[in-house]
Each structure stands twice: as C-alpha cells, then as structure tokens.
Amino acid sequence: MRLRRTQLTTATYRTAAHHLLRQANAEFQLQDLRQASEKAWGAVAQITKAYAESLAPPAYHRSHGSLKRIARNLAQSAGNQDFLALFNAVEQLHVNFYENTRSAGAVQAGILDANEYVALVETQLTAPP
C-alpha cells in the first residue's frame, strides 16, 4: 500500500514529536534547562504540524503564528480548551530557551504539559474522521 504525502508527513511529524519528548526528558536530567525547554516546545510544534497535515486540505503550519492558530482551532473543534491552555504553557518554554529565566520546577512542569498535549493531539489523530 502506497502512502499519500500527507500520511507520510503526519507520521514523520508524530515520530519527531515523540523523539523530542524523550530528548526533553534527557536534557532535563542533565539540568540543561534551555535545551530541555526547547525540545519540549519542539515536540508540541511537531505534533501540531502532524495534526495540521491530517486535515483535508492540510493546514499551513510553517510559522509560529500558524501553529498557535491550529492549536486554537483544535481546541474549538474538539470542544476542549485544554489543547490551547497546554499549548500556551509549553510556548513559554520556547521563550525560556532564549531568556533562561524558568526554574527547574517550571521547566519540569512544562515538560509534563508537553507530554499531555502530545497525548491529547494523538487522540485526535487516531480518532476516525
């Protein structure tokens, strides 16, 4: 069976999201809070891109603003504001990569939020259309 480009891309983004979550946890264990922050944010960005690719037609997802719009639309279509709340929480880890102002506890909480967001989006990817 031949996969369409969208199916292949969705799978690629999903795989990247899970890989980045593992990296976030590893970086946190090494106390590299900047890298842990960015890897957690990267996981959220990648799973959001996977969701965008799963739409018909796929949604544009090449900018930070477009990712936020997709998360907002996902929250609305799923009737669950947790999508947007988690996205916004982890977005602060992206800021931490540049500013390095978050405590270890805040980064750890953000990584947990990233894990929860990825798991929630996965439910939308595996749900029947």
C-alpha positions as CSV (number, residue, x, y, z in Angstrom):
1,M,0.0,0.0,0.0
2,R,1.4,3.4,-1.0
3,L,1.0,6.2,1.5
4,R,0.0,9.7,0.4
5,R,2.3,12.5,1.1
6,T,0.1,13.8,3.9
7,Q,0.0,10.4,5.6
8,L,3.8,10.1,5.4
9,T,4.3,13.7,6.6
10,T,1.9,13.2,9.5
11,A,3.8,10.1,10.6
12,T,7.1,11.9,10.3
13,Y,5.9,14.7,12.5
14,R,4.4,12.3,15.0
15,T,7.7,10.4,15.2
16,A,9.6,13.7,15.7
17,A,7.3,14.8,18.5
18,H,7.9,11.6,20.5
19,H,11.7,11.7,19.8
20,L,11.8,15.3,21.1
21,L,9.9,14.5,24.2
22,R,12.5,11.8,25.0
23,Q,15.2,14.4,24.4
24,A,13.5,16.9,26.6
25,N,13.4,14.5,29.5
26,A,17.1,13.5,28.9
27,E,18.2,17.2,28.8
28,F,16.2,17.9,31.9
29,Q,18.0,15.1,33.7
30,L,21.3,16.7,32.7
31,Q,20.0,20.0,34.1
32,D,20.3,21.7,30.7
33,L,17.1,23.7,31.2
34,R,17.4,25.6,27.9
35,Q,17.7,22.6,25.8
36,A,15.0,20.7,27.7
37,S,12.7,23.7,27.2
38,E,13.3,23.9,23.5
39,K,12.9,20.1,23.0
40,A,9.6,20.2,24.8
41,W,8.4,23.1,22.7
42,G,9.7,21.3,19.6
43,A,7.6,18.3,20.5
44,V,4.4,20.4,20.7
45,A,5.2,22.1,17.4
46,Q,5.8,18.8,15.7
47,I,2.6,17.2,16.9
48,T,0.7,20.3,16.0
49,K,2.2,20.0,12.5
50,A,1.1,16.4,12.4
51,Y,-2.5,17.4,13.2
52,A,-2.3,20.2,10.5
53,E,-1.2,17.6,7.9
54,S,-4.1,15.3,8.8
55,L,-6.7,17.9,7.9
56,A,-8.2,17.9,4.4
57,P,-6.8,20.0,2.9
58,P,-3.7,20.2,5.2
59,A,-3.4,23.5,7.1
60,Y,-0.5,25.8,6.7
61,H,1.9,25.3,9.6
62,R,5.2,26.9,8.7
63,S,5.1,29.8,11.1
64,H,4.8,30.2,14.9
65,G,1.6,32.1,14.5
66,S,0.1,29.4,12.3
67,L,0.8,26.8,14.9
68,K,-1.0,28.9,17.5
69,R,-4.0,29.3,15.2
70,I,-4.0,25.5,14.6
71,A,-4.0,24.8,18.4
72,R,-6.8,27.3,18.8
73,N,-8.8,25.7,16.1
74,L,-8.1,22.2,17.5
75,A,-9.4,23.3,20.9
76,Q,-12.5,24.7,19.4
77,S,-13.2,21.7,17.1
78,A,-12.5,19.2,19.9
79,G,-14.5,21.3,22.4
80,N,-11.6,21.1,24.8
81,Q,-9.8,24.2,25.9
82,D,-7.0,22.1,27.4
83,F,-5.4,22.0,23.9
84,L,-4.9,25.7,23.9
85,A,-4.0,26.0,27.6
86,L,-1.3,23.3,27.3
87,F,0.0,24.8,24.0
88,N,0.3,28.2,25.7
89,A,2.0,26.8,28.7
90,V,4.6,25.0,26.7
91,E,5.1,28.0,24.4
92,Q,6.6,29.7,27.5
93,L,9.4,27.1,27.4
94,H,10.2,28.3,23.9
95,V,10.7,31.7,25.5
96,N,12.9,30.1,28.2
97,F,15.3,28.8,25.5
98,Y,16.2,32.4,24.8
99,E,15.8,34.0,28.2
100,N,16.8,31.2,30.6
101,T,14.6,32.5,33.4
102,R,12.5,29.5,34.3
103,S,13.2,27.4,37.3
104,A,13.9,23.7,37.1
105,G,10.4,23.1,38.6
106,A,8.8,25.3,35.9
107,V,10.6,23.5,33.1
108,Q,9.7,20.1,34.5
109,A,6.0,21.2,34.7
110,G,6.3,22.4,31.1
111,I,7.7,19.1,30.0
112,L,4.7,17.4,31.7
113,D,2.4,19.8,29.9
114,A,4.1,18.9,26.6
115,N,3.6,15.2,27.2
116,E,-0.1,15.8,28.0
117,Y,-0.6,18.0,24.9
118,V,1.1,15.4,22.6
119,A,-1.1,12.6,24.1
120,L,-4.3,14.8,23.6
121,V,-3.4,15.6,20.0
122,E,-2.7,11.9,19.4
123,T,-6.3,11.1,20.3
124,Q,-7.4,13.5,17.5
125,L,-5.1,11.8,15.0
126,T,-6.3,8.3,15.8
127,A,-9.9,9.2,16.0
128,P,-12.0,8.3,13.0
129,P,-12.8,11.2,10.7
